Amino acid sequence: MISKFQDELFTNISHVIAFKKLPKDIYGVAMNLFHYYTYFKSFRFIDREELTLTCVLLAHKIKHGYVRLDDITVLYNNLKSINKAKSNVINNSNNNANSTNFKTSPNLANVEIELLNCLGYDLEIELPFNYIPLYKKKFNFNDKTEILITNMINDSYRRPLCIFFHPKTIALAATYVVMNTIIDENKLINLNIFIKNEKDFINEELLTCVDVLLNLFESKMNKD
């Protein structure tokens, strides 16, 4: 149930950013905000559409400054319509499931304050994408491989990896998975050789991150 909730918010946030043609660099920040908020707050008390819009708008403030969306109420109700056919809440409490169904406009200010409290007002959010140029130079992969690594990092936000792993770990794990995926099976890269000179990494942590990414990749392929 939790994974379904996370997949839905992942889709919602991606939809709003694409629909409003907002800068793509706010995506990672918005997903970090979402995962930190849901880590500290019970799913049963979350208005999913309200949280979606708050994460996107706060991410935009952090990266580019304030943006006004005049159709915020329309967006809110459109998201509700899109999600109507899906489960309305993660747990089985009908009272909680129906608690936000009658709202017609979001209170983003309250959610933003809660989010900022969860973060301790620390808005220096580092992203795995920042490390791609470093690894592109180090491992000398081409633009096509770079796109695949970027896509895998995007998909990593379906789960709260950003809470449990350093962004550099996620970037390195995604690079390792993609590079091993696109080469001949007989030439697979040994993990210890791959992380040679990466003295700041714990093998077990990186291996755990690699396993999670592989499971996400396989799950996505099975759905497709």
NUPAPA-948663 format. One record per atom (N, C-alpha, C, O): z, x, y; residue in three letters. Coordinates in steps of 0.2 Angstrom, whole numbers, padded with zeros to 4 digits, always signed. Each point is the difference from the previous one (the first is absolute). Layout:
N
ZXYala
...
END
This chain:
224
+0000+0004-0006met
+0000-0004+0006met
+0000+0004+0006met
-0004-0001+0005met
+0008+0007-0005ile
+0000+0004+0006ile
-0006+0003+0001ile
-0003+0001+0006ile
-0001+0001-0011ser
-0006+0004+0001ser
-0005-0005+0003ser
-0005+0001+0004ser
+0005-0008-0006lys
-0004-0005+0003lys
+0001-0001+0007lys
-0005+0000+0004lys
+0011+0000-0002phe
+0002+0000+0007phe
-0003+0006+0004phe
-0003-0001+0005phe
+0004+0007-0008gln
-0002+0006+0004gln
-0008+0000+0000gln
-0003+0002+0005gln
-0001-0005-0010asp
-0007+0000+0000asp
-0002-0005+0006asp
-0005+0001+0003asp
+0009-0006-0003glu
-0002-0006+0005glu
+0000+0003+0007glu
-0004-0001+0004glu
+0010+0004-0002leu
+0001+0003+0006leu
-0005+0006+0002leu
-0002+0000+0005leu
+0000+0004-0010phe
-0005+0005+0000phe
-0006-0003+0002phe
-0004+0002+0005phe
+0002-0008-0008thr
-0006-0003+0002thr
+0000-0004+0007thr
-0005+0001+0003thr
+0011-0004-0002asn
+0000-0003+0007asn
-0001+0005+0006asn
-0003-0001+0004asn
+0007+0007-0005ile
+0000+0005+0005ile
-0007+0003+0001ile
-0003+0001+0006ile
-0001+0000-0012ser
-0007+0003+0001ser
-0004-0006+0003ser
-0005+0002+0004ser
+0006-0008-0006his
-0004-0005+0003his
+0000-0001+0007his
-0005+0000+0004his
+0011+0000-0001val
+0001+0000+0007val
-0003+0005+0004val
-0003-0001+0005val
+0004+0008-0008ile
-0003+0005+0004ile
-0007+0000+0000ile
-0003+0002+0005ile
+0000-0004-0011ala
-0008+0000+0000ala
-0002-0006+0004ala
-0005+0001+0004ala
+0008-0007-0004phe
-0002-0006+0003phe
+0000+0001+0008phe
-0005-0002+0003phe
+0010+0005-0001lys
+0001+0001+0007lys
-0003+0007+0003lys
+0000+0002+0006lys
-0003+0002-0011lys
-0004+0006+0001lys
+0005+0005+0004lys
-0002+0003+0005lys
+0008-0003-0007leu
+0005+0005+0003leu
-0001+0007-0003leu
-0004+0001-0005leu
+0006+0004+0009pro
-0001+0007-0003pro
+0003+0001-0007pro
+0005-0002-0001pro
-0009+0005-0003lys
+0002+0001-0007lys
+0006+0005-0001lys
+0003-0001-0005lys
-0001+0005+0010asp
+0005+0004-0001asp
+0007-0003+0001asp
+0005+0003-0001asp
-0005-0010+0002ile
+0006-0003+0000ile
+0002-0003-0007ile
+0006-0002-0001ile
-0011+0002-0003tyr
+0001-0003-0007tyr
+0006+0004-0003tyr
+0005-0004-0003tyr
-0005+0010+0002gly
+0006+0004-0003gly
+0006-0001+0003gly
+0005-0001-0004gly
-0004+0000+0010val
+0006-0001+0004val
+0002-0007-0002val
+0006-0001-0001val
-0010-0004+0002ala
+0002-0007-0002ala
+0002+0000-0007ala
+0005-0004-0001ala
-0008+0007-0004met
+0003+0000-0007met
+0006+0003+0000met
+0005-0002-0004met
-0003+0007+0007asn
+0006+0004+0000asn
+0005-0005+0003asn
+0006-0001-0003asn
-0007-0002+0008leu
+0005-0005+0003leu
+0001-0006-0005leu
+0006-0002-0001leu
-0011+0000-0002phe
+0001-0006-0005phe
+0005+0003-0006phe
+0004-0004-0002phe
-0005+0009-0001his
+0004+0003-0005his
+0007+0001+0002his
+0004-0001-0004his
-0003+0004+0009tyr
+0007+0001+0003tyr
+0003-0006+0001tyr
+0006-0001-0002tyr
-0009-0004+0005tyr
+0003-0006+0001tyr
+0002-0004-0006tyr
+0006-0002-0001tyr
-0010+0002-0004thr
+0001-0004-0006thr
+0005+0004-0005thr
+0003-0003-0004thr
-0002+0009+0006tyr
+0004+0004-0004tyr
+0008-0002+0002tyr
+0004+0000-0005tyr
-0003-0001+0011phe
+0006-0002+0002phe
+0002-0008+0001phe
+0005-0002+0000phe
-0010-0002-0001lys
+0000-0007+0001lys
-0002-0004-0007lys
-0005+0002-0003lys
+0009-0007+0002ser
-0002-0004-0006ser
-0006-0003+0001ser
-0001-0003+0005ser
-0003+0003-0011phe
-0007-0004+0001phe
+0001-0007+0001phe
-0004-0003+0003phe
+0009+0000-0005arg
+0001-0007+0000arg
+0001-0003+0008arg
-0001-0005+0001arg
+0002+0010+0003phe
+0001-0002+0007phe
-0006+0002+0005phe
+0001+0000+0006phe
-0006+0002-0009ile
-0006+0003+0003ile
-0005-0005+0001ile
-0002-0003-0004ile
+0000+0002+0011asp
-0006-0004+0001asp
-0006+0005+0000asp
+0000+0004+0004asp
-0004-0004-0009arg
-0005+0005-0001arg
-0005+0000+0005arg
-0002+0006+0002arg
+0000-0011+0001glu
-0005+0000+0005glu
+0003+0003+0007glu
-0004+0004+0003glu
+0010-0006-0002glu
+0003+0003+0006glu
+0001+0007-0001glu
-0001+0004+0005glu
+0003-0001-0011leu
+0001+0007-0001leu
-0007+0003+0001leu
+0000+0006+0003leu
-0005-0008-0006thr
-0007+0003+0001thr
-0002+0001+0007thr
-0001+0006+0001thr
+0002-0011+0003leu
-0002+0001+0007leu
+0004+0005+0004leu
-0002+0003+0004leu
+0009-0004-0006thr
+0004+0005+0004thr
-0001+0007-0002thr
+0000+0004+0004thr
-0001-0002-0010cys
-0002+0006-0003cys
-0006+0003+0004cys
+0000+0006+0002cys
-0005-0010-0002val
-0007+0002+0003val
+0001+0001+0008val
-0002+0005+0002val
+0006-0009+0001leu
+0000+0000+0007leu
+0005+0006+0002leu
-0001+0004+0005leu
+0006-0003-0009leu
+0005+0006+0002leu
-0004+0006-0002leu
+0001+0005+0004leu
-0005-0005-0009ala
-0003+0007-0002ala
-0005+0001+0006ala
-0001+0006+0002ala
-0002-0011+0001his
-0005+0001+0005his
+0004+0003+0006his
-0003+0004+0004his
+0009-0007-0002lys
+0004+0003+0005lys
+0001+0007-0001lys
+0000+0004+0005lys
+0002-0002-0011ile
+0002+0007-0001ile
-0006+0005+0000ile
+0001+0005+0003ile
-0007-0007-0005lys
-0005+0004+0000lys
-0004+0000+0007lys
-0003+0005+0002lys
+0002-0011+0001his
-0005-0001+0005his
+0003-0004+0006his
-0003+0000+0006his
+0009-0002-0006gly
+0003-0004+0005gly
+0000-0008-0001gly
-0003-0002-0005gly
+0005-0002+0009tyr
+0001-0007+0000tyr
-0007-0003-0001tyr
-0005+0002+0004tyr
+0004-0007-0008val
-0006-0004+0000val
+0002-0007+0000val
+0004-0002-0004val
-0008-0002+0007arg
+0002-0007+0001arg
-0006-0004-0005arg
-0006+0001+0001arg
+0009-0005-0005leu
-0004-0004-0004leu
+0001-0007+0002leu
+0005-0003-0002leu
-0010+0000+0006asp
+0001-0007+0002asp
+0000-0005-0005asp
+0003-0005+0001asp
-0006+0006-0007asp
-0001-0004-0005asp
+0006+0001-0006asp
-0002-0002-0005asp
+0007+0004+0007ile
+0005+0002-0005ile
+0003-0006-0004ile
+0001+0001-0006ile
-0001-0007+0009thr
+0002-0006-0004thr
-0005-0002-0004thr
+0001-0002-0006thr
-0007+0003+0008val
-0006-0002-0004val
+0000+0005-0006val
-0001-0002-0006val
+0002+0008+0007leu
+0000+0005-0006leu
+0005-0001-0005leu
-0001+0000-0006leu
+0007-0002+0009tyr
+0006-0001-0004tyr
-0002-0006-0005tyr
+0002+0000-0006tyr
-0004-0006+0009asn
-0002-0005-0004asn
-0006+0001-0005asn
+0000-0003-0005asn
-0005+0007+0007asn
-0005+0002-0004asn
+0002+0003-0006asn
-0002-0001-0006asn
+0007+0006+0007leu
+0003+0004-0006leu
+0004-0005-0004leu
+0000+0001-0007leu
+0003-0006+0009lys
+0004-0004-0004lys
-0005-0004-0004lys
+0002-0002-0006lys
-0008+0000+0009ser
-0005-0004-0004ser
-0002+0004-0006ser
-0001-0002-0005ser
-0001+0009+0007ile
-0002+0004-0005ile
+0004+0001-0006ile
-0002+0000-0006ile
+0009+0000+0008asn
+0005+0001-0006asn
+0003-0006-0003asn
+0004+0000-0004asn
-0007-0006+0007lys
+0003-0006-0003lys
-0001-0001-0007lys
+0005-0003-0004lys
-0010+0005+0001ala
-0001-0001-0007ala
+0004+0005-0004ala
+0000-0001-0006ala
+0003+0006+0009lys
+0004+0005-0004lys
+0007-0002+0000lys
+0002-0005+0003lys
+0002+0009-0007ser
+0007-0002+0000ser
+0003+0001+0007ser
-0002+0005+0003ser
+0006-0009-0001asn
+0003+0000+0007asn
+0006+0004+0001asn
+0002+0002+0005asn
+0001+0001-0011val
+0006+0004+0001val
+0001+0004-0007val
-0003-0003-0005val
+0006+0008+0005ile
+0001+0004-0006ile
+0004-0003-0005ile
-0001+0001-0006ile
+0007-0003+0008asn
+0005-0003-0004asn
-0002-0007-0002asn
-0005-0003+0002asn
+0010-0001-0006asn
-0002-0006-0002asn
+0004-0006+0004asn
+0001-0005-0002asn
+0002+0007+0008ser
+0004-0005+0004ser
-0005-0004+0004ser
-0003+0002+0005ser
+0002-0008-0007asn
-0004-0005+0004asn
+0002-0001+0007asn
-0004-0001+0005asn
+0011+0001-0004asn
+0002-0001+0007asn
-0003+0006+0005asn
-0002-0001+0005asn
+0003+0007-0008asn
-0002+0006+0004asn
-0008+0000+0000asn
-0002+0002+0005asn
-0001-0004-0010ala
-0007+0000+0000ala
-0003-0004+0005ala
-0005+0001+0003ala
+0008-0007-0001asn
-0002-0005+0005asn
+0002+0002+0007asn
-0002-0004+0004asn
+0007+0008-0003ser
+0003+0001+0006ser
-0005+0002+0006ser
+0002-0001+0006ser
-0007+0005-0008thr
-0005+0002+0006thr
-0006-0004+0000thr
-0004+0001+0004thr
+0003-0006-0009asn
-0006-0004+0000asn
-0001-0004+0006asn
-0006-0002+0001asn
+0011+0000+0002phe
-0001-0005+0006phe
-0001+0004+0007phe
-0001-0004+0005phe
+0002+0010-0005lys
-0001+0004+0006lys
-0008+0000+0002lys
-0004+0001-0005lys
+0003-0002+0011thr
-0007+0000+0002thr
-0001+0006+0005thr
-0006+0002+0002thr
+0011+0002+0000ser
-0001+0006+0004ser
+0005+0005-0002ser
+0006-0002-0001ser
-0008+0008+0002pro
+0005+0006-0002pro
+0005+0002+0005pro
-0002-0001+0006pro
+0007+0004-0008asn
+0005+0003+0005asn
+0000+0007-0001asn
+0004+0003-0004asn
-0009+0001+0006leu
-0001+0007-0001leu
+0005+0004+0003leu
+0002+0005-0003leu
+0001-0007+0008ala
+0005+0004+0004ala
+0006+0002-0005ala
+0002+0005+0000ala
+0000-0011-0003asn
+0006+0001-0004asn
-0001+0005-0006asn
+0004+0004-0002asn
-0010-0005-0001val
-0002+0004-0006val
-0001+0007+0003val
+0002+0005-0004val
-0005-0004+0009glu
-0001+0007+0003glu
+0007+0004+0001glu
+0001+0005-0002glu
+0004-0009+0005ile
+0007+0003+0001ile
+0003+0002-0007ile
+0003+0005+0000ile
-0004-0010-0005glu
+0003+0002-0006glu
-0004+0006-0003glu
+0004+0004-0003glu
-0010-0004+0004leu
-0004+0006-0003leu
+0002+0007+0003leu
+0002+0005-0003leu
-0001-0006+0010leu
+0003+0006+0004leu
+0007+0002-0003leu
+0001+0006+0000leu
+0003-0011-0001asn
+0007+0002-0003asn
-0001+0003-0006asn
+0004+0005-0002asn
-0008-0007-0003cys
-0001+0003-0006cys
-0002+0007+0000cys
+0002+0005-0004cys
-0006-0003+0009leu
-0003+0007+0001leu
+0005+0004+0004leu
-0001+0006+0001leu
+0006-0009+0002gly
+0005+0004+0004gly
-0004+0002+0007gly
+0002+0005+0003gly
-0007-0009-0001tyr
-0004+0001+0006tyr
-0003+0007-0001tyr
-0002+0003+0006tyr
+0001-0001-0012asp
-0004+0007-0001asp
-0007-0002-0001asp
-0002-0002-0006asp
-0003+0003+0011leu
-0007-0002-0001leu
-0004+0005-0001leu
-0007+0000+0000leu
+0009+0006-0002glu
-0004+0006-0002glu
-0002-0001-0008glu
+0004+0003-0004glu
-0009-0007+0003ile
-0002-0001-0007ile
-0006+0004-0002ile
-0005+0000+0003ile
+0006+0005-0007glu
-0005+0004-0003glu
-0004-0003-0006glu
+0003-0003-0004glu
-0009+0004+0004leu
-0004-0003-0005leu
-0004+0005-0004leu
-0001+0006+0002leu
+0000-0008-0009pro
-0004+0005-0004pro
-0007+0002+0002pro
-0002+0005-0001pro
-0001-0010+0005phe
-0007+0002+0002phe
+0000+0006+0004phe
-0005+0004+0000phe
+0011-0002+0004asn
+0000+0006+0004asn
-0001+0006-0004asn
-0002+0005+0003asn
+0003-0005-0009tyr
+0000+0006-0005tyr
-0007+0001-0003tyr
-0001+0005-0003tyr
-0004-0010+0004ile
-0006+0000-0004ile
-0004+0006+0003ile
-0003+0004-0004ile
+0002-0002+0010pro
-0003+0005+0003pro
+0002+0007-0003pro
-0004+0005-0002pro
+0011-0004+0001leu
+0003+0006-0003leu
-0002+0001-0007leu
-0002+0005-0002leu
+0002-0011-0002tyr
-0002+0001-0007tyr
-0008+0001-0001tyr
-0002+0003-0005tyr
-0001-0006+0010lys
-0008+0001-0001lys
-0002+0007+0001lys
-0004+0002-0003lys
+0008+0001+0008lys
-0002+0007+0001lys
+0003+0004-0006lys
-0003+0005-0002lys
+0009-0006+0000lys
+0003+0004-0006lys
-0004-0001-0006lys
-0001+0005-0004lys
-0001-0011+0002phe
-0004-0001-0006phe
-0007-0001+0000phe
-0004+0000-0005phe
+0001+0000+0011asn
-0007+0001+0002asn
-0004-0006-0004asn
-0005+0001-0003asn
+0008-0007+0004phe
-0004-0006-0002phe
-0004-0003+0005phe
+0001+0001+0006phe
-0006-0005-0008asn
-0005-0003+0004asn
+0002-0006+0004asn
+0006-0003-0002asn
-0010+0000+0006asp
+0001-0006+0003asp
+0002-0006-0004asp
+0004-0004+0001asp
-0008+0004-0006lys
+0000-0006-0005lys
+0007+0000-0003lys
+0003-0005-0001lys
-0001+0011-0001thr
+0007+0001-0003thr
+0005-0002+0005thr
+0006-0003-0002thr
-0007+0005+0008glu
+0005-0002+0005glu
+0001-0008+0001glu
+0005-0002+0001glu
-0011-0001-0001ile
+0000-0007+0000ile
+0004-0003-0006ile
+0004-0005+0001ile
-0005+0007-0007leu
+0004-0002-0005leu
+0007+0001+0000leu
+0004-0004-0002leu
-0002+0010+0005ile
+0007+0001+0001ile
+0003-0004+0005ile
+0006-0003-0001ile
-0009+0001+0006thr
+0002-0004+0006thr
+0001-0007-0003thr
+0005-0003+0001thr
-0010+0001-0005asn
+0001-0007-0004asn
+0006+0000-0004asn
+0003-0006+0000asn
-0002+0011-0004met
+0006+0000-0004met
+0007+0000+0004met
+0004-0003-0002met
-0004+0006+0007ile
+0006+0000+0005ile
+0001-0007+0002ile
+0005-0003+0001ile
-0011+0000+0001asn
+0000-0007+0003asn
+0003-0005-0006asn
+0005-0004+0002asn
-0007+0005-0008asp
+0003-0004-0005asp
+0007+0002-0002asp
+0003-0005-0003asp
-0001+0011+0005ser
+0007+0001-0002ser
+0005-0004+0004ser
+0006-0001-0002ser
-0008-0002+0007tyr
+0004-0004+0004tyr
+0001-0007-0003tyr
+0004-0004+0003tyr
-0007+0003-0008arg
+0001-0006-0004arg
+0008+0000-0003arg
+0002-0005-0002arg
+0000+0011+0002arg
+0007+0001-0003arg
+0004+0004+0005arg
-0003+0004+0004arg
+0009-0004-0004pro
+0004+0004+0005pro
+0001+0007-0001pro
+0005+0003+0001pro
-0011+0001-0002leu
+0001+0007-0001leu
+0002+0003+0006leu
+0003+0006+0000leu
-0005-0008+0006cys
+0002+0003+0006cys
+0007+0000+0001cys
+0002+0004+0004cys
+0002-0008-0007ile
+0007+0001+0000ile
+0003+0005-0004ile
+0005+0003+0002ile
-0008-0002-0008phe
+0003+0005-0005phe
-0003+0007+0000phe
+0003+0004-0003phe
-0009-0004+0006phe
-0003+0007+0000phe
-0002+0002+0007phe
-0002-0004+0004phe
+0002+0011-0003his
-0002+0002+0006his
-0008-0001+0001his
-0003+0000-0005his
+0001-0001+0011pro
-0007-0001+0000pro
-0005+0005-0002pro
-0005-0001-0003pro
+0008+0007+0003lys
-0004+0006-0002lys
+0000+0000-0008lys
-0006+0002-0003lys
+0011-0004+0000thr
+0000-0001-0007thr
-0005-0006-0002thr
-0004+0002-0005thr
+0003-0007+0008ile
-0004-0005-0001ile
-0008+0002+0000ile
-0004-0001-0004ile
+0003+0005+0010ala
-0006+0003+0001ala
-0003+0004-0005ala
-0005+0000-0003ala
+0010+0005+0001leu
-0001+0005-0006leu
-0002-0004-0006leu
-0004+0002-0004leu
+0009-0007+0002ala
-0001-0003-0006ala
-0007-0004+0000ala
-0003+0000-0005ala
+0001-0003+0010ala
-0006-0004+0001ala
-0006+0005-0001ala
-0005-0001-0004ala
+0006+0007+0007thr
-0006+0005-0001thr
+0000+0002-0007thr
-0006+0001-0003thr
+0011+0000+0000tyr
+0000+0003-0007tyr
-0003-0006-0005tyr
-0004+0002-0004tyr
+0006-0008+0005val
-0003-0005-0004val
-0007-0001+0001val
-0004+0000-0005val
+0002+0000+0011val
-0008-0001+0001val
-0004+0006-0002val
-0005-0001-0003val
+0008+0007+0004met
-0004+0006-0002met
+0000+0000-0008met
-0005+0003-0003met
+0010-0005+0000asn
+0000+0000-0008asn
-0005-0006-0002asn
-0002+0000-0006asn
+0001-0005+0010thr
-0003-0006-0002thr
-0008+0001+0000thr
-0004-0002-0004thr
+0002+0006+0009ile
-0007+0001+0001ile
-0003+0006-0003ile
-0006+0001+0000ile
+0010+0003-0004ile
-0003+0006-0003ile
+0000-0001-0008ile
+0002-0005-0002ile
-0006+0009-0001asp
+0000-0001-0008asp
+0006+0001-0003asp
+0005+0003+0002asp
-0004-0008-0007glu
+0007+0000-0004glu
+0002+0006-0003glu
+0006+0002+0000glu
-0011+0003-0001asn
+0002+0006-0003asn
+0002+0005+0005asn
+0002+0006-0002asn
-0002-0007+0008lys
+0001+0004+0006lys
+0006-0002+0004lys
+0001+0001+0006lys
+0004-0006-0009leu
+0005-0002+0004leu
+0005+0005+0003leu
+0001+0005-0004leu
+0001-0006+0010ile
+0004+0005+0003ile
+0007-0001-0002ile
+0003-0005+0000ile
+0000+0011-0002asn
+0007+0000-0002asn
+0004+0000+0006asn
-0001+0003+0005asn
+0007-0008-0005leu
+0004-0001+0006leu
+0003+0006+0003leu
+0000+0001+0006leu
+0003+0003-0011asn
+0003+0006+0003asn
-0005+0005+0003asn
+0002+0003+0005asn
-0008-0003-0007ile
-0005+0004+0004ile
-0002-0003+0006ile
-0001+0003+0005ile
+0001-0010-0005phe
-0002-0003+0006phe
+0005+0000+0006phe
-0002+0001+0005phe
+0008+0000-0007ile
+0005+0000+0005ile
+0003+0007+0002ile
+0005+0001+0003ile
-0009+0004-0006lys
+0001+0007+0001lys
+0001+0001+0008lys
-0005-0002+0004lys
+0010+0006-0002asn
+0001+0001+0007asn
+0003-0006+0004asn
+0001+0001+0006asn
+0000-0006-0009glu
+0003-0006+0003glu
+0008+0000-0001glu
+0002-0004-0004glu
+0001+0009+0007lys
+0007+0002-0002lys
+0005-0006+0002lys
+0005+0000-0003lys
-0007-0004+0007asp
+0004-0006+0002asp
+0000-0006-0004asp
+0003-0005+0002asp
-0006+0006-0008phe
-0001-0006-0004phe
+0004+0001-0006phe
+0000+0005-0003phe
+0003-0011+0001ile
+0004+0000-0007ile
-0005-0003-0005ile
-0003-0006+0001ile
+0001+0009-0006asn
-0005-0002-0005asn
+0002-0007-0002asn
-0005-0004-0001asn
+0011+0002-0001glu
+0002-0006-0003glu
-0002-0006+0005glu
-0003-0005-0002glu
+0004+0007+0009glu
-0001-0006+0005glu
-0007-0001+0001glu
-0002-0006+0000glu
-0002+0012+0000leu
-0007-0001+0000leu
-0003-0004-0006leu
-0005-0004+0001leu
+0007+0006-0007leu
-0002-0003-0006leu
+0001-0007+0000leu
-0004-0004-0002leu
+0010+0002+0005thr
+0002-0007+0000thr
-0005-0004+0004thr
-0002-0006-0001thr
+0001+0009+0007cys
-0005-0003+0005cys
-0007-0001-0003cys
-0003-0005+0001cys
+0001+0010-0005val
-0007+0000-0003val
+0000-0006-0005val
-0005-0003+0000val
+0010+0003-0004asp
+0001-0006-0005asp
-0001-0007+0003asp
-0003-0004-0002asp
+0007+0003+0008val
-0001-0006+0003val
-0007-0001+0003val
-0002-0006-0001val
-0001+0011+0004leu
-0007-0001+0002leu
-0005-0002-0005leu
-0004-0004+0001leu
+0005+0008-0007leu
-0004-0002-0006leu
+0001-0007-0002leu
-0005-0003-0002leu
+0011+0001+0002asn
+0001-0007-0003asn
-0003-0005+0005asn
-0003-0005-0002asn
+0004+0006+0009leu
-0003-0004+0005leu
-0008+0000-0001leu
-0003-0006+0000leu
+0000+0012-0001phe
-0007+0000-0001phe
-0003-0003-0006phe
-0005-0004+0001phe
+0009+0004-0006glu
-0002-0003-0007glu
+0001-0008+0001glu
-0004-0004-0002glu
+0009+0002+0006ser
+0001-0007+0001ser
-0005-0003+0004ser
-0003-0006-0001ser
+0001+0010+0006lys
-0006-0003+0004lys
-0006+0000-0003lys
-0004-0005+0000lys
+0002+0010-0005met
-0006+0000-0004met
+0000-0006-0004met
-0005-0003-0002met
+0011+0001-0001asn
+0000-0005-0005asn
-0001-0007+0003asn
-0003-0004-0003asn
+0005+0003+0010lys
-0001-0006+0003lys
-0007-0001+0002lys
-0003-0005+0000lys
+0000+0011+0002asp
-0007+0000+0002asp
-0005-0002-0006asp
-0006+0000+0001asp
END
